[in-house]
Amino acid sequence: MNLNKFSKENLTIAFYTIYILIAGVCYELFPGDAKTPNFGVLLFYLMVPISLIYFMVHLVRQLYGGKNHVKCLIIHGVVWVSILVILSSFVK
């Protein structure tokens, strides 16, 4: 599969979409409780360092590379804010 035909923005959106869908499916399929969280919860917790690393890769490429990655950086920010809004609505 040749990923060069997809834009970097589409790959970033696809990464977050697929990752959240897999984490959501794992959350629904593998039950857990407060003492033993399931695999979906683990994936949501792992999303923080994984997305930070992905953000840093785009930031370094923006600063030192020849291509423009501003749209990718904005996508990361929008995803982080939307996840925080969604998770904060569950607390209430």
DSSP file (Angstrom, degrees, kcal/mol; ACC not computed):
  #  RESIDUE AA STRUCTURE BP1 BP2  ACC     N-H-->O    O-->H-N    N-H-->O    O-->H-N    TCO  KAPPA ALPHA  PHI   PSI    X-CA   Y-CA   Z-CA
    1    1 A M              0   0    0      0, 0.0     2,-0.8     0, 0.0     0, 0.0   0.000 360.0 360.0 360.0 126.1    0.0    0.0    0.0
    2    2 A N    >   -     0   0    0      1,-0.1     3,-0.7     2,-0.0     4,-0.1  -0.795 360.0-175.1 -93.8 111.6    1.5    3.3   -1.1
    3    3 A L  G >  S+     0   0    0     -2,-0.8     3,-1.2     1,-0.2    -1,-0.1   0.520  70.1  84.4 -83.5  -4.7    0.9    6.0    1.5
    4    4 A N  G 3  S+     0   0    0      1,-0.2    -1,-0.2     4,-0.0     4,-0.1   0.729  80.8  62.6 -69.8 -20.6    2.4    8.7   -0.7
    5    5 A K  G <  S+     0   0    0     -3,-0.7     2,-0.3     2,-0.1    -1,-0.2   0.608  93.7  76.0 -81.2  -9.7   -0.9    9.2   -2.5
    6    6 A F  S <  S-     0   0    0     -3,-1.2     2,-0.1    -4,-0.1    -3,-0.0  -0.795  86.5-118.7 -99.1 143.5   -2.6   10.3    0.8
    7    7 A S     >  -     0   0    0     -2,-0.3     4,-2.0     1,-0.1     5,-0.2  -0.394  22.4-115.9 -76.4 159.5   -2.0   13.7    2.2
    8    8 A K  H  > S+     0   0    0      1,-0.2     4,-1.7     2,-0.2     5,-0.1   0.810 116.6  54.9 -65.8 -29.5   -0.4   14.1    5.6
    9    9 A E  H  > S+     0   0    0      2,-0.2     4,-2.3     1,-0.2    -1,-0.2   0.907 107.4  48.9 -68.9 -41.9   -3.6   15.7    6.9
   10   10 A N  H  > S+     0   0    0      1,-0.2     4,-2.5     2,-0.2    -2,-0.2   0.875 110.4  51.5 -65.3 -36.9   -5.7   12.8    5.8
   11   11 A L  H  X S+     0   0    0     -4,-2.0     4,-2.3     2,-0.2    -1,-0.2   0.881 109.8  49.9 -66.7 -37.5   -3.3   10.4    7.4
   12   12 A T  H  X S+     0   0    0     -4,-1.7     4,-2.0     2,-0.2    -2,-0.2   0.929 113.3  45.0 -66.5 -45.2   -3.5   12.3   10.7
   13   13 A I  H  X S+     0   0    0     -4,-2.3     4,-2.5     1,-0.2    -2,-0.2   0.905 113.4  50.8 -64.6 -41.6   -7.3   12.3   10.7
   14   14 A A  H  X S+     0   0    0     -4,-2.5     4,-2.8     2,-0.2     5,-0.3   0.890 107.7  54.0 -64.2 -39.1   -7.3    8.6    9.7
   15   15 A F  H  X S+     0   0    0     -4,-2.3     4,-2.6     1,-0.2     5,-0.2   0.958 112.8  41.7 -58.6 -51.8   -4.9    7.8   12.6
   16   16 A Y  H  X S+     0   0    0     -4,-2.0     4,-2.4     2,-0.2     5,-0.2   0.898 115.9  49.9 -65.7 -39.7   -7.1    9.5   15.2
   17   17 A T  H  X S+     0   0    0     -4,-2.5     4,-2.2     2,-0.2    -2,-0.2   0.945 115.1  41.8 -63.9 -48.7  -10.3    8.1   13.7
   18   18 A I  H  X S+     0   0    0     -4,-2.8     4,-2.5     2,-0.2     5,-0.2   0.904 115.1  51.1 -66.5 -41.1   -9.1    4.5   13.6
   19   19 A Y  H  X S+     0   0    0     -4,-2.6     4,-2.4    -5,-0.3    -2,-0.2   0.923 112.6  45.0 -63.5 -44.9   -7.4    4.7   17.0
   20   20 A I  H  X S+     0   0    0     -4,-2.4     4,-2.5    -5,-0.2    -1,-0.2   0.885 113.4  50.9 -68.1 -38.3  -10.6    6.0   18.7
   21   21 A L  H  X S+     0   0    0     -4,-2.2     4,-2.5    -5,-0.2    -2,-0.2   0.919 111.6  46.8 -64.6 -43.1  -12.8    3.5   16.9
   22   22 A I  H  X S+     0   0    0     -4,-2.5     4,-2.5     2,-0.2    -2,-0.2   0.918 113.7  48.4 -64.4 -42.8  -10.5    0.6   18.0
   23   23 A A  H  X S+     0   0    0     -4,-2.4     4,-2.0    -5,-0.2    -2,-0.2   0.899 112.6  48.9 -64.7 -39.7  -10.4    1.9   21.6
   24   24 A G  H  X S+     0   0    0     -4,-2.5     4,-1.9     2,-0.2    -2,-0.2   0.902 111.8  47.9 -66.4 -41.1  -14.2    2.3   21.6
   25   25 A V  H  X S+     0   0    0     -4,-2.5     4,-2.6     2,-0.2     5,-0.2   0.917 112.5  48.9 -65.7 -43.2  -14.8   -1.2   20.3
   26   26 A C  H  X S+     0   0    0     -4,-2.5     4,-2.0     1,-0.2    14,-0.5   0.869 109.2  53.9 -63.7 -35.5  -12.3   -2.7   22.8
   27   27 A Y  H  < S+     0   0    0     -4,-2.0    -1,-0.2    -5,-0.2    -2,-0.2   0.894 114.4  40.6 -65.0 -39.6  -14.1   -0.8   25.6
   28   28 A E  H  < S+     0   0    0     -4,-1.9    -2,-0.2     1,-0.1    -1,-0.2   0.859 117.8  46.1 -77.7 -35.7  -17.5   -2.2   24.6
   29   29 A L  H  < S+     0   0    0     -4,-2.6    -2,-0.2     1,-0.2    -3,-0.2   0.840 110.9  50.1 -79.5 -33.5  -16.3   -5.8   23.9
   30   30 A F  S  < S-     0   0    0     -4,-2.0    10,-0.3    -5,-0.2    -1,-0.2  -0.860  81.9-149.6-111.6 100.7  -14.1   -6.4   26.9
   31   31 A P        +     0   0    0      0, 0.0     2,-0.3     0, 0.0     8,-0.1  -0.274  23.0 165.5 -70.2 154.0  -16.0   -5.5   30.1
   32   32 A G        -     0   0    0     -5,-0.1     2,-0.2     6,-0.1     6,-0.0  -0.899  21.4-138.6-150.9 178.4  -14.2   -4.2   33.2
   33   33 A D        -     0   0    0      3,-1.5     5,-0.1    -2,-0.3     0, 0.0  -0.651  43.9 -77.6-132.4-168.2  -15.0   -2.5   36.4
   34   34 A A  S    S+     0   0    0     -2,-0.2     0, 0.0     1,-0.2     0, 0.0   0.822 128.5  42.8 -66.8 -31.0  -13.5    0.3   38.6
   35   35 A K  S    S+     0   0    0      1,-0.3    -1,-0.2     2,-0.0    -3,-0.0   0.824 123.9  33.2 -85.5 -31.9  -10.7   -1.9   40.0
   36   36 A T  S    S-     0   0    0      0, 0.0    -3,-1.5     0, 0.0    -1,-0.3  -0.799  79.5-160.6-126.2  88.8   -9.8   -3.7   36.7
   37   37 A P        -     0   0    0      0, 0.0    -3,-0.1     0, 0.0     2,-0.0  -0.310  20.4-118.2 -67.7 154.7  -10.2   -1.4   33.7
   38   38 A N     >  -     0   0    0     -8,-0.1     4,-1.6   -11,-0.1     3,-0.3  -0.169  29.6 -91.0 -88.1-177.1  -10.5   -3.0   30.3
   39   39 A F  H  > S+     0   0    0    -13,-0.3     4,-2.2     1,-0.2   -12,-0.2   0.797 121.5  60.0 -66.5 -31.3   -8.3   -2.8   27.2
   40   40 A G  H  > S+     0   0    0    -14,-0.5     4,-1.9   -10,-0.3    -1,-0.2   0.893 104.9  48.9 -64.5 -40.0  -10.2    0.1   25.8
   41   41 A V  H  > S+     0   0    0     -3,-0.3     4,-2.2     2,-0.2    -1,-0.2   0.900 109.7  52.7 -65.6 -40.5   -9.5    2.3   28.8
   42   42 A L  H  X S+     0   0    0     -4,-1.6     4,-2.4     1,-0.2    -2,-0.2   0.903 108.3  50.6 -60.6 -41.5   -5.8    1.3   28.5
   43   43 A L  H  X S+     0   0    0     -4,-2.2     4,-1.1     2,-0.2    -1,-0.2   0.881 108.4  51.8 -65.2 -37.3   -5.8    2.4   24.8
   44   44 A F  H  X S+     0   0    0     -4,-1.9     4,-0.6     2,-0.2    -1,-0.2   0.897 111.4  47.2 -65.9 -38.4   -7.4    5.8   25.8
   45   45 A Y  H >< S+     0   0    0     -4,-2.2     3,-0.8     1,-0.2    -2,-0.2   0.879 111.3  51.2 -68.3 -37.1   -4.6    6.3   28.4
   46   46 A L  H 3X S+     0   0    0     -4,-2.4     4,-1.9     1,-0.2    -1,-0.2   0.687  94.5  74.2 -72.1 -17.4   -2.0    5.3   25.8
   47   47 A M  H 3X S+     0   0    0     -4,-1.1     4,-2.7    -3,-0.2     5,-0.3   0.829  87.5  62.6 -65.2 -30.5   -3.4    7.8   23.4
   48   48 A V  H <X S+     0   0    0     -3,-0.8     4,-2.0    -4,-0.6    -1,-0.2   0.975 110.1  34.5 -62.8 -56.7   -2.0   10.7   25.3
   49   49 A P  H  > S+     0   0    0      0, 0.0     4,-2.2     0, 0.0    -1,-0.2   0.882 119.1  52.6 -68.2 -33.5    1.7    9.8   24.9
   50   50 A I  H  X S+     0   0    0     -4,-1.9     4,-2.3     1,-0.2    -2,-0.2   0.934 112.2  44.2 -65.4 -44.6    1.2    8.4   21.4
   51   51 A S  H  X S+     0   0    0     -4,-2.7     4,-2.4     2,-0.2    -1,-0.2   0.839 111.6  54.2 -71.0 -30.8   -0.5   11.5   20.2
   52   52 A L  H  X S+     0   0    0     -4,-2.0     4,-2.4    -5,-0.3    -1,-0.2   0.907 110.0  46.8 -66.5 -40.2    2.1   13.7   21.9
   53   53 A I  H  X S+     0   0    0     -4,-2.2     4,-2.2     2,-0.2    -2,-0.2   0.917 112.8  49.4 -64.8 -42.8    4.9   11.9   20.1
   54   54 A Y  H  X S+     0   0    0     -4,-2.3     4,-1.9     1,-0.2    -2,-0.2   0.891 111.6  49.7 -63.5 -39.5    3.0   12.2   16.8
   55   55 A F  H  X S+     0   0    0     -4,-2.4     4,-2.5     2,-0.2    -2,-0.2   0.909 109.4  51.2 -63.4 -43.3    2.5   15.9   17.5
   56   56 A M  H  X S+     0   0    0     -4,-2.4     4,-2.8     2,-0.2     5,-0.2   0.871 106.9  54.2 -64.7 -36.4    6.2   16.3   18.2
   57   57 A V  H  X S+     0   0    0     -4,-2.2     4,-2.2     1,-0.2    -1,-0.2   0.935 111.8  44.4 -61.4 -45.3    7.1   14.6   14.9
   58   58 A H  H  X S+     0   0    0     -4,-1.9     4,-2.0     2,-0.2    -2,-0.2   0.875 112.8  52.2 -67.3 -35.9    4.9   17.1   13.0
   59   59 A L  H  X S+     0   0    0     -4,-2.5     4,-2.4     2,-0.2    -2,-0.2   0.919 110.5  46.9 -66.8 -43.0    6.3   20.0   15.0
   60   60 A V  H  X S+     0   0    0     -4,-2.8     4,-2.9     1,-0.2     5,-0.5   0.904 112.8  49.8 -64.6 -40.8    9.9   19.0   14.3
   61   61 A R  H  X S+     0   0    0     -4,-2.2     4,-1.4    -5,-0.2     6,-0.3   0.852 111.3  50.1 -66.2 -32.9    9.1   18.6   10.6
   62   62 A Q  H  < S+     0   0    0     -4,-2.0    -2,-0.2    -5,-0.2    -1,-0.2   0.919 117.3  39.3 -68.5 -43.3    7.4   22.0   10.6
   63   63 A L  H  < S+     0   0    0     -4,-2.4    -2,-0.2     1,-0.1    -3,-0.2   0.889 134.0  18.3 -75.7 -40.1   10.4   23.7   12.2
   64   64 A Y  H  < S+     0   0    0     -4,-2.9    -3,-0.2    -5,-0.2    -2,-0.2   0.533 109.6  79.6-113.4  -9.0   13.2   21.9   10.4
   65   65 A G  S  < S-     0   0    0     -4,-1.4    -4,-0.0    -5,-0.5     0, 0.0  -0.386  77.6-121.1 -95.6 176.1   11.7   20.4    7.4
   66   66 A G  S    S+     0   0    0     -2,-0.1     2,-0.2     2,-0.1    -4,-0.1   0.582  84.3  82.8 -92.0 -11.1   10.7   21.9    4.1
   67   67 A K  S    S-     0   0    0     -6,-0.3     2,-0.5     1,-0.0    -2,-0.2  -0.597  80.6-114.3 -98.5 158.0    7.0   21.0    4.2
   68   68 A N        +     0   0    0     -2,-0.2     3,-0.1     1,-0.1    -6,-0.1  -0.791  33.6 169.3 -91.0 123.1    4.2   22.9    5.9
   69   69 A H     >  +     0   0    0     -2,-0.5     4,-2.0   -11,-0.1     5,-0.2   0.057  41.0 114.2-119.0  22.2    2.6   20.9    8.7
   70   70 A V  H  > S+     0   0    0      1,-0.2     4,-2.2     2,-0.2     5,-0.2   0.899  76.6  53.0 -63.2 -41.4    0.4   23.6   10.3
   71   71 A K  H  > S+     0   0    0      1,-0.2     4,-2.1     2,-0.2    -1,-0.2   0.880 108.4  50.7 -63.2 -37.1   -2.8   21.9    9.3
   72   72 A C  H  > S+     0   0    0      2,-0.2     4,-2.2     1,-0.2    -1,-0.2   0.901 109.3  50.8 -65.5 -40.7   -1.6   18.7   11.0
   73   73 A L  H  X S+     0   0    0     -4,-2.0     4,-1.9     1,-0.2    -2,-0.2   0.878 110.3  49.7 -64.4 -37.6   -0.7   20.6   14.2
   74   74 A I  H  X S+     0   0    0     -4,-2.2     4,-2.6     2,-0.2    -2,-0.2   0.892 107.9  54.0 -67.1 -39.5   -4.2   22.2   14.2
   75   75 A I  H  X S+     0   0    0     -4,-2.1     4,-2.4     2,-0.2    -2,-0.2   0.914 107.3  51.2 -61.1 -42.9   -5.8   18.7   13.7
   76   76 A H  H  X S+     0   0    0     -4,-2.2     4,-2.4     1,-0.2    -1,-0.2   0.933 111.4  47.8 -59.1 -46.0   -3.9   17.5   16.8
   77   77 A G  H  X S+     0   0    0     -4,-1.9     4,-2.4     1,-0.2    -2,-0.2   0.903 111.3  49.5 -62.7 -42.5   -5.2   20.5   18.8
   78   78 A V  H  X S+     0   0    0     -4,-2.6     4,-2.4     1,-0.2    -1,-0.2   0.897 111.7  49.1 -64.4 -40.6   -8.8   20.0   17.7
   79   79 A V  H  X S+     0   0    0     -4,-2.4     4,-2.3    -5,-0.2    -2,-0.2   0.919 111.6  48.8 -66.0 -43.3   -8.7   16.3   18.6
   80   80 A W  H  X S+     0   0    0     -4,-2.4     4,-2.2     2,-0.2    -2,-0.2   0.919 113.5  46.4 -63.4 -43.3   -7.2   17.0   22.0
   81   81 A V  H  X S+     0   0    0     -4,-2.4     4,-2.3     1,-0.2    -2,-0.2   0.915 112.8  49.4 -65.6 -42.6   -9.8   19.7   22.8
   82   82 A S  H  X S+     0   0    0     -4,-2.4     4,-2.5     1,-0.2    -1,-0.2   0.882 110.7  50.0 -66.4 -36.8  -12.7   17.5   21.6
   83   83 A I  H  X S+     0   0    0     -4,-2.3     4,-2.8     2,-0.2     5,-0.2   0.910 111.0  49.5 -66.7 -40.8  -11.5   14.6   23.6
   84   84 A L  H  X S+     0   0    0     -4,-2.2     4,-2.2     2,-0.2    -2,-0.2   0.903 112.1  48.2 -63.3 -40.7  -11.3   16.8   26.7
   85   85 A V  H  X S+     0   0    0     -4,-2.3     4,-1.4     2,-0.2    -2,-0.2   0.921 113.9  46.7 -65.5 -44.0  -14.8   18.1   26.1
   86   86 A I  H  X S+     0   0    0     -4,-2.5     4,-0.9     1,-0.2     3,-0.3   0.932 114.6  46.1 -64.4 -46.3  -16.2   14.7   25.6
   87   87 A L  H  X S+     0   0    0     -4,-2.8     4,-0.7     1,-0.2     3,-0.4   0.854 110.4  53.3 -67.6 -33.6  -14.5   13.2   28.7
   88   88 A S  H  X S+     0   0    0     -4,-2.2     4,-0.8     1,-0.2     3,-0.3   0.783 102.4  58.9 -71.5 -25.4  -15.5   16.2   30.8
   89   89 A S  H  < S+     0   0    0     -4,-1.4    -1,-0.2    -3,-0.3    -2,-0.2   0.772 101.7  55.2 -73.5 -24.0  -19.2   15.7   29.8
   90   90 A F  H  < S+     0   0    0     -4,-0.9    -1,-0.2    -3,-0.4    -2,-0.2   0.722  97.5  64.3 -77.8 -21.2  -19.1   12.1   31.3
   91   91 A V  H  <        0   0    0     -4,-0.7    -1,-0.2    -3,-0.3    -2,-0.2   0.843 360.0 360.0 -71.3 -32.8  -17.9   13.4   34.7
   92   92 A K     <        0   0    0     -4,-0.8    -1,-0.2    -3,-0.1    -2,-0.1   0.477 360.0 360.0 -67.9 360.0  -21.1   15.3   35.3
